[in-house]
Amino acid sequence: MTTKALPLLETEAVTPCCPPLSERPLTAEEAERTAVMFKALGDPVRLRLFSLVASHEGGEACVCDISDVGVSQPTVSHHLKKLREAGLLASERRGTWVYYRVEPSVLAAMGQLLTRAATA
């Protein structure tokens, strides 16, 4: 029996946008990219949705599992769209449901940004 290796799908890897804030001032471009991310997370419903996806078992969540956040379904969809546009969530349609996940590189980039720079 022979096996055939399947090609890997290309995924958009999010690289850290900038060095830790304590290392040096952000450039205008870095500040622009970072502001988009923080603006998306600046809404309590979006922050809660992001947290629900990030902490969900298996690292991804069906929209059916995270839609009970105190707002209507169209509003949930709007907020999830804003999180996707900011590069914070990735989504995949499976049948009638959409599954969301936070790429590990996004969490790493956010963590790096807010980490104190290493001292020499």
ZALUMLUM-869060 format. One record per residue (C-alpha): residue number from 1; chain; x, y negated, z; residue in one letter. Coordinates in nm, 4 decimals. Example, Ala and Ser with C-alpha at 12.3 -4.5 7.8 and 13.67 -1.06 7.14 Angstrom:
% ZALUMLUM-869060
+-----+-------+----------+----------+----------+-----+
:   n : chain :       xx :       yy :       zz : res :
+-----+-------+----------+----------+----------+-----+
:   1 :     A :   1.2300 :   0.4500 :   0.7800 :   a :
:   2 :     A :   1.3670 :   0.1060 :   0.7140 :   s :
+-----+-------+----------+----------+----------+-----+
% end
This chain:
% ZALUMLUM-869060
+-----+-------+----------+----------+----------+-----+
:   n : chain :       xx :       yy :       zz : res :
+-----+-------+----------+----------+----------+-----+
:   1 :     A :   0.0000 :   0.0000 :   0.0000 :   m :
:   2 :     A :   0.1435 :  -0.3354 :  -0.0978 :   t :
:   3 :     A :   0.0638 :  -0.6640 :   0.0628 :   t :
:   4 :     A :   0.0538 :  -1.0003 :  -0.1030 :   k :
:   5 :     A :   0.1420 :  -1.3188 :   0.0791 :   a :
:   6 :     A :  -0.1189 :  -1.5876 :   0.0416 :   l :
:   7 :     A :  -0.0044 :  -1.9442 :  -0.0207 :   p :
:   8 :     A :  -0.0367 :  -2.1864 :   0.2658 :   l :
:   9 :     A :  -0.2865 :  -2.4647 :   0.2243 :   l :
:  10 :     A :  -0.1419 :  -2.8123 :   0.2296 :   e :
:  11 :     A :  -0.2644 :  -3.0102 :   0.5269 :   t :
:  12 :     A :  -0.2103 :  -3.3736 :   0.6016 :   e :
:  13 :     A :   0.0312 :  -3.3789 :   0.8893 :   a :
:  14 :     A :   0.0073 :  -3.6873 :   1.1030 :   v :
:  15 :     A :   0.3490 :  -3.8006 :   1.2060 :   t :
:  16 :     A :   0.4006 :  -4.0223 :   1.5032 :   p :
:  17 :     A :   0.3252 :  -4.3724 :   1.3898 :   c :
:  18 :     A :   0.5811 :  -4.5436 :   1.5979 :   c :
:  19 :     A :   0.8285 :  -4.5133 :   1.8819 :   p :
:  20 :     A :   0.7189 :  -4.5446 :   2.2440 :   p :
:  21 :     A :   0.5867 :  -4.8917 :   2.3208 :   l :
:  22 :     A :   0.8579 :  -4.9373 :   2.5820 :   s :
:  23 :     A :   1.1367 :  -4.8713 :   2.3279 :   e :
:  24 :     A :   1.0905 :  -5.1691 :   2.0961 :   r :
:  25 :     A :   0.8209 :  -5.4003 :   1.9653 :   p :
:  26 :     A :   0.5991 :  -5.2545 :   1.6951 :   l :
:  27 :     A :   0.6346 :  -5.3754 :   1.3393 :   t :
:  28 :     A :   0.3275 :  -5.5320 :   1.1788 :   a :
:  29 :     A :   0.2611 :  -5.2099 :   0.9836 :   e :
:  30 :     A :   0.2982 :  -4.9897 :   1.2921 :   e :
:  31 :     A :   0.0683 :  -5.2169 :   1.4893 :   a :
:  32 :     A :  -0.1922 :  -5.2035 :   1.2122 :   e :
:  33 :     A :  -0.1925 :  -4.8204 :   1.2017 :   r :
:  34 :     A :  -0.1991 :  -4.7934 :   1.5796 :   t :
:  35 :     A :  -0.4796 :  -5.0483 :   1.6146 :   a :
:  36 :     A :  -0.7012 :  -4.8423 :   1.3829 :   v :
:  37 :     A :  -0.6534 :  -4.5405 :   1.6096 :   m :
:  38 :     A :  -0.7195 :  -4.7308 :   1.9311 :   f :
:  39 :     A :  -1.0138 :  -4.9194 :   1.7811 :   k :
:  40 :     A :  -1.1759 :  -4.5871 :   1.6935 :   a :
:  41 :     A :  -1.1215 :  -4.4655 :   2.0499 :   l :
:  42 :     A :  -1.2380 :  -4.7975 :   2.1981 :   g :
:  43 :     A :  -1.6019 :  -4.6911 :   2.1870 :   d :
:  44 :     A :  -1.7119 :  -4.4733 :   2.4826 :   p :
:  45 :     A :  -1.9185 :  -4.2388 :   2.2632 :   v :
:  46 :     A :  -1.6275 :  -4.1893 :   2.0223 :   r :
:  47 :     A :  -1.3859 :  -4.1312 :   2.3062 :   l :
:  48 :     A :  -1.6221 :  -3.8742 :   2.4526 :   r :
:  49 :     A :  -1.6659 :  -3.6986 :   2.1170 :   l :
:  50 :     A :  -1.2888 :  -3.6951 :   2.0656 :   f :
:  51 :     A :  -1.2449 :  -3.5474 :   2.4136 :   s :
:  52 :     A :  -1.5136 :  -3.2854 :   2.3524 :   l :
:  53 :     A :  -1.3420 :  -3.1715 :   2.0334 :   v :
:  54 :     A :  -0.9896 :  -3.1830 :   2.1800 :   a :
:  55 :     A :  -1.0872 :  -2.9812 :   2.4877 :   s :
:  56 :     A :  -1.3193 :  -2.7348 :   2.3144 :   h :
:  57 :     A :  -1.2244 :  -2.3682 :   2.3300 :   e :
:  58 :     A :  -1.0154 :  -2.2704 :   2.0296 :   g :
:  59 :     A :  -0.9242 :  -2.6298 :   1.9487 :   g :
:  60 :     A :  -1.2222 :  -2.6930 :   1.7264 :   e :
:  61 :     A :  -1.5908 :  -2.7592 :   1.7780 :   a :
:  62 :     A :  -1.9032 :  -2.7260 :   1.5706 :   c :
:  63 :     A :  -2.1041 :  -3.0463 :   1.5514 :   v :
:  64 :     A :  -2.3891 :  -2.8442 :   1.7061 :   c :
:  65 :     A :  -2.1763 :  -2.7983 :   2.0211 :   d :
:  66 :     A :  -2.0822 :  -3.1634 :   2.0728 :   i :
:  67 :     A :  -2.3873 :  -3.3635 :   1.9670 :   s :
:  68 :     A :  -2.5383 :  -3.4030 :   2.3148 :   d :
:  69 :     A :  -2.3674 :  -3.7277 :   2.4119 :   v :
:  70 :     A :  -2.6752 :  -3.9402 :   2.4779 :   g :
:  71 :     A :  -2.7203 :  -4.0833 :   2.1279 :   v :
:  72 :     A :  -2.9171 :  -3.9719 :   1.8217 :   s :
:  73 :     A :  -2.7743 :  -3.7253 :   1.5687 :   q :
:  74 :     A :  -2.7265 :  -3.9938 :   1.3001 :   p :
:  75 :     A :  -2.5277 :  -4.1988 :   1.5525 :   t :
:  76 :     A :  -2.3127 :  -3.8962 :   1.6380 :   v :
:  77 :     A :  -2.2436 :  -3.8476 :   1.2666 :   s :
:  78 :     A :  -2.1491 :  -4.2149 :   1.2327 :   h :
:  79 :     A :  -1.9028 :  -4.1936 :   1.5225 :   h :
:  80 :     A :  -1.7499 :  -3.8692 :   1.3948 :   l :
:  81 :     A :  -1.7034 :  -4.0346 :   1.0547 :   k :
:  82 :     A :  -1.5199 :  -4.3262 :   1.2193 :   k :
:  83 :     A :  -1.2919 :  -4.0821 :   1.4054 :   l :
:  84 :     A :  -1.2173 :  -3.8994 :   1.0776 :   r :
:  85 :     A :  -1.1463 :  -4.2258 :   0.8953 :   e :
:  86 :     A :  -0.9020 :  -4.3245 :   1.1694 :   a :
:  87 :     A :  -0.7171 :  -3.9949 :   1.1169 :   g :
:  88 :     A :  -0.8024 :  -3.8650 :   1.4624 :   l :
:  89 :     A :  -1.0240 :  -3.5738 :   1.3555 :   l :
:  90 :     A :  -1.0222 :  -3.3296 :   1.0666 :   a :
:  91 :     A :  -1.3417 :  -3.1590 :   0.9552 :   s :
:  92 :     A :  -1.4431 :  -2.8506 :   0.7619 :   e :
:  93 :     A :  -1.7887 :  -2.7513 :   0.6417 :   r :
:  94 :     A :  -1.8819 :  -2.3881 :   0.7049 :   r :
:  95 :     A :  -2.2252 :  -2.3116 :   0.5720 :   g :
:  96 :     A :  -2.4652 :  -2.5645 :   0.7184 :   t :
:  97 :     A :  -2.2373 :  -2.6721 :   1.0048 :   w :
:  98 :     A :  -1.9340 :  -2.8965 :   1.0153 :   v :
:  99 :     A :  -1.6461 :  -2.8052 :   1.2456 :   y :
: 100 :     A :  -1.4100 :  -3.0691 :   1.3838 :   y :
: 101 :     A :  -1.0596 :  -3.0361 :   1.5184 :   r :
: 102 :     A :  -0.7895 :  -3.2629 :   1.6512 :   v :
: 103 :     A :  -0.4622 :  -3.1964 :   1.4797 :   e :
: 104 :     A :  -0.1896 :  -3.1220 :   1.7375 :   p :
: 105 :     A :   0.0302 :  -3.3810 :   1.5665 :   s :
: 106 :     A :  -0.2293 :  -3.6507 :   1.6452 :   v :
: 107 :     A :  -0.2153 :  -3.5734 :   2.0162 :   l :
: 108 :     A :   0.1642 :  -3.5612 :   1.9997 :   a :
: 109 :     A :   0.1773 :  -3.8987 :   1.8245 :   a :
: 110 :     A :  -0.0568 :  -4.0559 :   2.0801 :   m :
: 111 :     A :   0.1434 :  -3.9090 :   2.3645 :   g :
: 112 :     A :   0.4735 :  -4.0293 :   2.2189 :   q :
: 113 :     A :   0.3389 :  -4.3793 :   2.1707 :   l :
: 114 :     A :   0.2329 :  -4.4084 :   2.5335 :   l :
: 115 :     A :   0.5420 :  -4.2393 :   2.6785 :   t :
: 116 :     A :   0.8198 :  -4.4349 :   2.8350 :   r :
: 117 :     A :   1.1276 :  -4.4407 :   2.6143 :   a :
: 118 :     A :   1.4117 :  -4.2230 :   2.7347 :   a :
: 119 :     A :   1.6815 :  -4.4186 :   2.9112 :   t :
: 120 :     A :   2.0389 :  -4.3627 :   2.8058 :   a :
+-----+-------+----------+----------+----------+-----+
% end
